[in-house]
Amino acid sequence: MSTTTTRRVKLANLVPDFYQAMIALDAVSDAGLDPKLAHLVRIKASQLNGCAYCTDMHSLDLLHAGDDQQRISLLPVWREARKFYSEQEQAALELTEAITLISVDHVPDDVYDLAAKAFDDKDLAQLIALIITINMWTRVGVTGRMEPGHYKP
């Protein structure tokens, strides 16, 4: 992330109804999903979108949830470290990449089918909602140049 001296608006202050709606959406975005899986998805999308604040926050949340640093450290190269992630987590990470980088391949059928095999319909829909929601948050973080290092779980 490049630094800037340009003043950035704060959505929470200037469009509070929108910001509160985002918070409400976030509160239900991972309902029923394994919390560790949800944090992995949030971290992966945050990394892909270059949001240092979100990457830091969700990494701390995953550690706080009892996961270990090694899985977080290997997340950028998870395909080369598959033994550290369950088949369901791998399917979720692949779907996260496809949805986050949607302009590349428009969520290929093989990626979607893999996720559909790993999750029942309800959980798959919930996972998609989570991925869409974290992508929204990372855009807020990147656009606002939110800086890591201040979040406490």
Secondary structure, DSSP 8 states (H G I E B T S, - for coil): -----S----HHHHSHHHHHHHHHHHHHTTTTS-HHHHHHHHHHHHHHHT-HHHHHHHHHHHHHTT--HHHHHHGGGGGGGGGGS-HHHHHHHHHHHHHHTHHHHSS-HHHHHHHHHHS-HHHHHHHHHHHHHHHHHHHHHHHTT--SS----
